Amino acid sequence: MKAGEGAAIREVARRFREDLWNTGDLALADSLIDAECKIHARIPFATDFMRGPDAVAQLVMFYRLAFSEIRVSVDEMVVDGERVVARWTARGRNTGDLLGLPPTGRETVTTGIDFLRVTGGKVVEGWVSWDTLSLMEQLLLPAQPEPGSGFLPLLSRLWEAVGERTSTD
């Protein structure tokens, strides 16, 4: 790797996670994400939101419609050649509809990891993993958990919400 390339790759990863998500400036997707980029992630939609800059911009917009006061910070990064791993934390307030779930007004915190391959100053491929279960718990469980609450009651509420959503479609 040439001098300065590691810093440049680190900056692309930081901007991908912090600048794009915090500002909601969807034009940043074009400058950060290659047209042929594929992001491998478990996204709960039938639509493929993860191919190229337009798709990633749509995903950012989707979450920004569901959450206000979004604050994403990269907590740690490791660069190795053209690969970078970024561990991040995202905070926001659920003020909009999320997959048929009404807004709760709750402040949420979730964490995740990006494993990105960066060439030519753009993300060309990535793997994203984040704690969706924790986010659903924060949105669906009572603020003060009752004895016996936990994963199974959450799963039951998710199935109910999905059932209600599909029966009205």
Secondary structure, DSSP 8 states (H G I E B T S, - for coil): --TTHHHHHHHHHHIIIIIHHHH--THHHHHHEEEEEEEEE--SSSS---BHHHHHHHHHHHHHHHEEEEEEEEEEEEEETTEEEEEEEEEEEE-S-BTTB-----EEEEEEEEEEEEETTEEEEEEEEE-HHHHHHHHHS-SS--TT-SHHHHHHHHHHHHHHHHHH-
